[in-house]
Amino acid sequence: MTAEGHGRGTDIAELILVRHGESTGNVAAAQAYGDGADEITIGLRDADVPLSETGLEQARSLGRRWAKEDPDLLPTVVWSSPYLRAIQTAEVALEVAGIDLPVMVDERLRDRELGVLDLLTLKGVQARYPGEAARRAWLGKFYHRPPGGESYPDLIARVRSFIRDLERESGNGRTLVVCHDAVVLCVRYVCERLSESSVLDIGQRTPVRNVSLTRLQHTGGTNWSLLSFNDVAHLELSEAPVTEHAGDSDA
């Protein structure tokens, strides 16, 4: 289903972005970089990578926060990336919070695709695709499109399409979107009309944390304002660790 084809008649005034909890892929990537390996070993396609035990507890912590939250701050509509780790995050948090809402899936919210560079560390990219590493260095992270993969503008195009569907609605609703770090940054890019340098600077200075909350308010037409970014108060007050796993490095 897409936002245009499902959920008509639902008002939107606020967008609540949540990055998925720590995944087994995040853990495997950290291990590969720590070992100085060329390749990240997961054994699953990206869409099927589940949450780690830490990620599940992070999602439960978000649910416990929502269980105590002012009802006027809770989501009224839920959209998710089709990737398992995002769906799990949404379903676990909503169940713990006692929020009875369907989790609707939109393929435009999936993670950025890295093509031939998928599952490679930066060291692996330089060893196996030195020409591609040089091309990325020349074009920069924003405009580089790995063979078979996507550039940031490619990801932004599908994010912009999703946001446009939401902007056709108006009112007092709150739409929850559970997705990925690159998608969170691209939503900010679209809604706040950021530049290439500013969105990359945000990603470098403040990597999107797992199960962090980012809120944007719809102020009419195509105008949005940022209310909060990277909020993990629910983790800081619980036993669930705060994790970043800054993921999108073209590897």
C-alpha positions as CSV (number, residue, x, y, z in Angstrom):
1,M,0.0,0.0,0.0
2,T,1.1,3.6,-0.5
3,A,0.1,6.7,1.4
4,E,-1.9,7.9,-1.6
5,G,-3.8,4.6,-1.9
6,H,-4.6,4.0,1.7
7,G,-5.7,6.1,4.6
8,R,-7.6,8.8,2.8
9,G,-9.6,11.1,5.0
10,T,-7.0,11.0,7.8
11,D,-5.9,14.4,9.0
12,I,-2.2,15.2,9.5
13,A,-0.7,18.2,11.3
14,E,2.4,16.5,12.8
15,L,4.9,14.0,11.6
16,I,6.6,11.7,14.2
17,L,9.7,10.1,12.8
18,V,11.3,7.1,14.5
19,R,14.4,5.3,13.4
20,H,14.2,1.5,14.0
21,G,15.8,-0.1,17.0
22,E,19.3,-1.6,16.9
23,S,19.3,-4.4,14.4
24,T,21.4,-7.6,14.1
25,G,22.8,-5.9,10.9
26,N,23.9,-2.9,13.0
27,V,25.7,-5.2,15.4
28,A,27.3,-7.1,12.5
29,A,28.5,-3.9,10.9
30,A,30.1,-2.7,14.1
31,Q,31.8,-6.0,14.5
32,A,33.2,-5.9,10.9
33,Y,34.5,-2.4,11.3
34,G,36.0,-3.3,14.7
35,D,37.8,-6.4,13.1
36,G,39.0,-4.4,10.1
37,A,37.1,-6.7,7.8
38,D,36.2,-6.1,4.2
39,E,32.7,-7.5,4.4
40,I,29.8,-7.4,6.9
41,T,28.5,-10.9,7.5
42,I,24.7,-11.1,8.1
43,G,23.3,-14.0,6.1
44,L,20.0,-12.2,5.3
45,R,18.9,-9.8,2.7
46,D,18.6,-6.2,4.1
47,A,14.8,-6.4,4.1
48,D,14.8,-9.4,6.4
49,V,17.3,-8.2,9.1
50,P,15.5,-8.3,12.5
51,L,16.0,-6.3,15.7
52,S,18.7,-7.4,18.1
53,E,17.7,-8.0,21.7
54,T,18.8,-4.5,22.5
55,G,16.7,-3.2,19.7
56,L,13.6,-5.0,21.0
57,E,14.2,-3.5,24.5
58,Q,14.6,0.0,22.9
59,A,11.2,-0.4,21.2
60,R,9.6,-1.5,24.4
61,S,11.1,1.6,26.1
62,L,9.4,3.8,23.5
63,G,6.2,2.0,24.1
64,R,6.4,2.6,27.9
65,R,7.0,6.3,27.2
66,W,3.9,6.4,25.0
67,A,1.9,4.6,27.7
68,K,2.5,7.6,30.0
69,E,2.3,10.3,27.3
70,D,-0.4,12.9,26.9
71,P,-2.9,11.4,24.4
72,D,-2.6,14.6,22.4
73,L,1.0,13.7,21.6
74,L,0.4,10.1,20.5
75,P,0.2,9.0,16.9
76,T,-3.1,8.6,15.2
77,V,-1.8,7.0,12.0
78,V,1.2,4.6,11.6
79,W,3.3,4.1,8.5
80,S,6.4,1.9,8.3
81,S,9.2,0.9,6.0
82,P,8.6,-2.6,4.7
83,Y,11.9,-3.8,6.2
84,L,11.4,-6.2,9.1
85,R,13.4,-4.1,11.7
86,A,11.2,-1.1,11.2
87,I,7.9,-3.1,11.3
88,Q,9.1,-4.9,14.5
89,T,9.9,-1.5,16.1
90,A,6.5,-0.1,15.3
91,E,4.6,-3.2,16.4
92,V,6.5,-3.7,19.7
93,A,6.2,-0.1,20.7
94,L,2.5,0.2,19.9
95,E,1.7,-3.1,21.7
96,V,3.6,-2.0,24.9
97,A,1.9,1.4,24.7
98,G,-1.6,-0.1,24.3
99,I,-2.1,1.8,21.1
100,D,-4.5,-0.1,18.8
101,L,-3.5,1.2,15.3
102,P,-2.7,-0.8,12.2
103,V,0.9,-0.6,10.9
104,M,0.6,0.4,7.2
105,V,3.6,-0.3,5.0
106,D,5.0,2.0,2.2
107,E,7.9,0.8,0.1
108,R,9.0,4.4,-0.4
109,L,10.2,4.4,3.3
110,R,12.7,1.6,2.8
111,D,16.4,2.2,3.5
112,R,18.8,3.6,0.9
113,E,20.0,0.9,-1.5
114,L,23.8,0.5,-1.9
115,G,23.9,-1.8,-4.9
116,V,27.3,-3.5,-5.4
117,L,28.6,-1.8,-2.3
118,D,26.0,-3.5,0.0
119,L,27.6,-5.3,2.9
120,L,31.1,-3.9,2.3
121,T,32.9,-1.8,4.8
122,L,34.8,1.3,3.6
123,K,37.9,-0.8,3.6
124,G,36.2,-3.4,1.5
125,V,35.0,-0.8,-1.0
126,Q,38.5,0.6,-1.4
127,A,39.9,-3.0,-1.9
128,R,37.3,-4.4,-4.3
129,Y,36.0,-1.2,-6.1
130,P,38.9,1.3,-6.0
131,G,37.4,3.1,-9.0
132,E,34.1,3.5,-7.3
133,A,35.8,4.7,-4.1
134,A,37.6,7.4,-6.2
135,R,34.3,8.3,-8.0
136,R,32.6,8.7,-4.6
137,A,35.4,10.9,-3.4
138,W,35.0,13.1,-6.5
139,L,31.2,13.3,-6.5
140,G,30.7,13.4,-2.7
141,K,28.4,11.4,-0.5
142,F,25.3,13.2,-1.5
143,Y,25.4,12.7,-5.3
144,H,27.3,9.4,-5.6
145,R,25.1,6.6,-6.9
146,P,26.7,3.1,-6.4
147,P,26.2,0.8,-9.4
148,G,22.8,-0.8,-8.8
149,G,22.1,1.5,-5.8
150,E,20.8,4.9,-5.0
151,S,22.2,8.4,-4.5
152,Y,20.7,10.7,-1.8
153,P,18.6,12.5,-4.5
154,D,17.2,9.1,-5.5
155,L,16.1,8.5,-1.9
156,I,14.9,12.1,-1.6
157,A,12.7,11.7,-4.7
158,R,10.7,8.8,-3.1
159,V,10.6,10.6,0.3
160,R,9.3,13.7,-1.4
161,S,6.5,11.7,-3.1
162,F,5.5,10.2,0.3
163,I,5.5,13.6,2.0
164,R,3.4,15.1,-0.9
165,D,0.7,12.5,-0.3
166,L,0.6,13.4,3.4
167,E,0.5,17.1,2.6
168,R,-2.8,16.6,0.7
169,E,-4.4,16.0,4.1
170,S,-4.9,18.8,6.7
171,G,-6.1,18.9,10.3
172,N,-4.9,17.8,13.7
173,G,-3.6,14.2,13.2
174,R,-0.2,12.9,14.1
175,T,1.4,10.5,11.6
176,L,4.1,8.1,12.9
177,V,6.7,7.0,10.4
178,V,9.1,4.2,11.5
179,C,12.0,4.1,9.1
180,H,15.8,4.4,8.8
181,D,18.5,7.0,9.6
182,A,19.0,8.1,6.0
183,V,15.2,8.4,5.5
184,V,14.9,10.6,8.7
185,L,17.5,12.9,7.3
186,C,15.9,13.0,3.9
187,V,12.5,13.9,5.4
188,R,14.2,16.8,7.2
189,Y,15.8,17.8,3.9
190,V,12.5,17.9,2.1
191,C,10.3,19.4,4.9
192,E,12.9,22.0,6.0
193,R,14.2,22.7,2.5
194,L,17.8,22.0,3.6
195,S,20.8,22.2,1.4
196,E,23.2,19.4,0.6
197,S,25.9,20.7,3.0
198,S,23.4,21.3,5.8
199,V,21.8,17.8,5.8
200,L,25.2,16.1,5.5
201,D,26.5,18.2,8.4
202,I,23.5,17.2,10.6
203,G,24.1,13.6,9.8
204,Q,27.8,13.9,10.7
205,R,27.4,16.0,13.9
206,T,24.3,14.2,15.2
207,P,23.9,10.7,13.8
208,V,20.3,9.5,14.1
209,R,20.0,7.3,17.2
210,N,18.1,4.0,17.2
211,V,14.5,4.5,18.3
212,S,14.9,8.3,18.5
213,L,12.0,10.6,18.0
214,T,12.0,13.5,15.5
215,R,8.9,15.7,15.3
216,L,7.9,18.0,12.5
217,Q,4.8,20.2,12.5
218,H,2.8,20.9,9.3
219,T,2.1,24.6,9.2
220,G,0.1,24.7,5.9
221,G,0.8,24.1,2.2
222,T,4.3,22.6,1.9
223,N,5.5,24.3,5.1
224,W,6.9,22.4,8.1
225,S,8.8,23.3,11.2
226,L,11.1,21.2,13.3
227,L,9.8,20.6,16.9
228,S,12.5,18.1,18.1
229,F,15.2,15.9,16.7
230,N,16.9,12.8,17.9
231,D,15.0,12.6,21.2
232,V,15.9,9.5,23.2
233,A,14.6,10.6,26.7
234,H,12.8,7.2,26.9
235,L,16.1,5.4,26.6
236,E,18.0,7.6,29.0
237,L,15.3,6.9,31.6
238,S,15.3,3.1,31.1
239,E,17.8,0.2,31.1
240,A,17.9,0.2,27.3
241,P,21.2,1.6,26.0
242,V,21.4,4.5,23.6
243,T,22.9,3.4,20.3
244,E,23.7,5.3,17.1
245,H,25.2,2.9,14.6
246,A,25.7,5.7,12.0
247,G,24.9,3.5,9.1
248,D,24.9,5.2,5.7
249,S,28.5,5.3,4.6
250,D,28.0,3.8,1.2
251,A,29.1,0.5,2.7
